Amino acid sequence: MASLLARVYRLIPRPFTRFLLWALNAKFNFGAVGLFLTPDGRLLVLRHVYRHRYAWGLPGGYLHRGETPEVGLLRELREETAMVASITGVLCVEEVDAFQKEAVFVGTIDPAQTPQLNHEIYEVAFVPLDALPEDMLPRHAAIIARYCASIH
């Protein structure tokens, strides 16, 4: 039976099979966030305009079609702050909810850069890992705690 289904499937034109696969599979957004650390161990955090209760969070955003998570994260950082950073590793991939997945990266950043904020960001800060802003997005605070546990 399986070989018959495989033969039938191969006879269907590729654009149609791609559409079927798209139509029958779950859809979700995929984003990336970064823990960018300065040489002295401070963490880059951003105060976001469009977040109400928890304005502070890690830099990041959603990916564009065909964009790798690393490229998307560095693009978001440049768009929001005009700052440049380097990615040194992957911390984890998280399921934020049923409709959103997120890759979490660790990297380095030079705090001497002069940020130029776009309309999405109110403020940039470099904070010690144990002194996060009180209104930090809880999900991001948990990611930071996981990172701290992994380095100790």
C-alpha atoms as one frame of an Amber mdcrd trajectory, in Angstrom:
protein
   0.000   0.000   0.000   2.783   2.427   0.905   4.573   1.879  -2.403   1.330
   2.521  -4.291   0.811   5.790  -2.412   4.420   6.771  -3.121   3.946   6.123
  -6.856   0.729   8.134  -6.958   2.361  10.961  -5.001   5.277  11.119  -7.474
   2.808  11.434 -10.370   1.235  14.586  -8.911   2.865  17.793 -10.268   5.313
  19.324  -7.771   3.499  22.696  -7.401   0.339  20.842  -6.412   2.117  18.621
  -3.873   3.808  21.672  -2.368   0.413  23.346  -2.035  -1.051  20.224  -0.431
   1.818  20.013   2.047   1.396  23.698   2.873  -2.391  23.381   3.250  -2.262
  20.246   5.409   0.507  21.265   7.822   0.388  23.544  10.826   1.376  27.191
  10.359   3.409  29.187  12.854   5.683  32.207  13.064   9.381  31.688  13.662
  11.528  34.298  15.367  14.932  34.736  16.894  16.192  36.528  19.996  19.704
  37.188  21.197  21.575  37.399  24.455  24.302  39.823  23.370  26.983  40.296
  26.018  29.632  42.982  26.310  33.257  42.022  27.059  32.631  42.832  30.746
  29.543  40.563  30.876  26.681  43.064  30.652  23.595  42.136  28.623  21.963
  44.238  25.910  18.248  44.795  26.610  15.762  46.974  24.751  12.694  48.883
  25.962  10.081  48.216  23.286   7.417  50.718  22.235   4.677  48.191  21.426
   4.882  46.186  24.648   2.728  47.507  27.444   3.112  45.500  30.640   6.628
  44.158  30.055   8.414  46.771  27.947  11.965  45.448  28.384  13.208  42.443
  26.460  15.949  40.908  24.403  16.585  42.085  20.854  14.941  39.995  18.179
  11.962  39.557  15.934  10.291  37.450  13.300  12.114  36.030  10.322  11.451
  36.945   6.728  10.686  34.190   4.248  13.906  32.358   3.318  15.955  34.046
   6.063  18.043  32.006   8.505  17.464  32.687  12.212  20.999  34.099  12.600
  20.595  36.499   9.682  17.122  37.506  10.880  18.324  38.252  14.404  21.233
  40.400  13.238  18.931  42.190  10.759  16.404  42.949  13.521  19.174  44.298
  15.761  20.421  46.573  12.955  16.904  47.749  12.074  15.938  48.511  15.666
  19.205  49.969  16.977  21.690  50.346  14.068  24.052  48.225  16.189  26.155
  45.292  15.014  26.813  42.118  17.005  28.292  38.655  16.529  26.583  35.347
  17.221  28.723  32.767  19.007  26.231  29.979  19.662  22.707  28.662  20.050
  21.185  28.445  23.513  17.904  26.725  22.592  14.839  26.684  20.386  11.634
  27.404  22.266   7.963  26.911  21.616   6.498  30.228  22.712   2.979  28.988
  22.016   1.189  26.863  19.426   1.714  29.553  16.779   5.220  30.806  17.567
   8.657  29.194  17.760  11.856  31.040  18.593  15.580  30.353  18.246  17.653
  31.802  21.078  21.242  32.795  20.326  24.170  33.971  22.425  26.641  36.501
  21.091  28.867  39.479  21.729  28.407  43.193  21.213  30.587  46.280  21.583
  28.806  48.741  23.919  30.778  51.684  22.492  28.472  51.723  19.450  26.062
  54.637  19.251  22.511  53.300  18.948  20.113  54.902  16.476  16.683  53.754
  17.562  13.823  53.142  15.164  10.115  53.587  15.932   9.925  50.208  17.758
  12.458  50.956  20.521  12.411  53.578  23.286  15.717  52.794  24.938  18.841
  50.598  24.918  20.588  49.469  28.105  23.491  47.229  29.060  22.705  45.581
  32.378  24.358  43.005  34.644  22.821  39.545  34.233  21.605  39.660  37.837
  20.044  43.146  37.575  17.383  42.930  34.872  14.759  45.680  34.595  11.673
  45.016  36.745   9.352  45.074  33.740  11.390  42.534  31.755   9.328  40.159
  29.617   9.037  37.064  31.880   9.776  34.661  29.019  13.020  36.524  28.297
  13.928  36.652  31.995  13.533  32.844  32.061  15.804  32.497  29.019  18.430
  34.652  30.735  18.152  32.536  33.908  18.638  29.379  31.813  21.729  30.915
  30.230  23.146  31.896  33.637  22.582  28.359  34.941  24.435  26.940  31.916
  27.571  29.016  32.538  27.857  28.320  36.274
